Amino acid sequence: MKLVSAIIQPDRLDAVREALMAAQISRVTVYRVSGRGKQAEENLFRGEVIAPHLISKVRLDIACQDEQVPVVCQAIIKGARHENGKVGDGKIFVIPLDECIRIRTGENGPAAL
């Protein structure tokens, strides 16, 4: 099992959700987050370096079987990438998922997904 975690721009959320649904991936958790990536630049104000502002982003978490990871990642890329790609389109992280337990039934492992 894997946890696919993606950070995307908020304006691309609907496109990513539609791409995931087209790929028959319906289980997703969405968070509103803030952060900075490579687009961060050093700002000077009156000769002093000031901290860059945080940018609103969206984080998606999708728990899936190992064989679904490429499908999930391609759907996210399809929906999140701007026309020719641009700085800030986002990142995808694939993390091993040791255990999953469904609280309602007590099922664990792949059956709980």
N, C-alpha and C positions, 0 to 999 in steps of 0.2 A: 504494500500500500504506500501511496505517496500523498503529500500535501502540496498542491500547486498554489503558490501565493504570487499574486501579480499586483504591481502598483501601476495604475494607469491614470490618464487625465480624465477629469470628471465628464467632459463633453463626449467622451468615447464610451461611457458606460452602457448606453442603450445599444450601440452597435456591437459591443462585446457580448452583452446578454443575448441579443438576437443570434449572433454567431454560435454561442454555446448551445442555445436551444436548437439551432439547425443541426448541430453535431450530437443532439440528443443528450446533452449534459444539462440537467435541470437543478442539481443541488449546488448552491453557491451561497457563500456568506459575504456580505458587502459591508465595508467600513468606510467612513469618511475620515481621512487622515491628512496630515500636513507634513511637508518635508522638502528637501532640496536634493537635487542630483548634480549631474555635470553642468547643468545650466547655471549653477551658482557662480557668481562672479564677485570679485572683491569690490566693495563699495567704499568710496572715500567721502567723508563729509568734514569739511573744515580741516583737512589734513590728517584726520584720524580714520582708521579702518573701522567700519561698523559692520555688525553681523548682517548677513543677507536675510531678507524676508523669507518666511516659509511659504510654500505654494500649496494650495489645496490639491489633494490627490484622492484617488479611490483605491482601496485595497480589496482584492477578491481572494477568498480562500476556497479551494475546491479539493475535497478529499476524494481520491479515486484509486482504482486498481492500477497496477504498474503498466498494463497494456493500454490504458486509456490516456496516459500522460501525453503522448505525441498529439492525440486528437484534441485534448484540452488546450495544449500550448498553441497549436495551429489556429484554433478558434479564437483564442485571446489575441494572437498576433494579427489575425485577419481583421478583428474588430477594433483593436486599439491603435493600429498604425495609421497615421495620417497619410494622405495621398502618396507622397514620395518618401515618407518617413521624416521625422524631425526630432531635434533634441528635445527630450522630455516626454517622448511617447510612452516610456515606461520600462519596467523590468519584470521578468518572470523568474521565480525561485522555485525549484523542485526539492522538496525536503522529505527524507524518509519518515514514514509514519509507523511507529512501532506498534501502536495499539489504538483501537477504536472500540468504544463501548456504547451501545444504545441504552440510554437510561431507562426507558419505558419497559423494555423486555429483558435487559441484562445480556443480550447477544453481544458477542465481541468478534473482533477480526473483520475480514471482508464481509461477512453477513450483516454487520452493523452499519455498513456504508449505505 
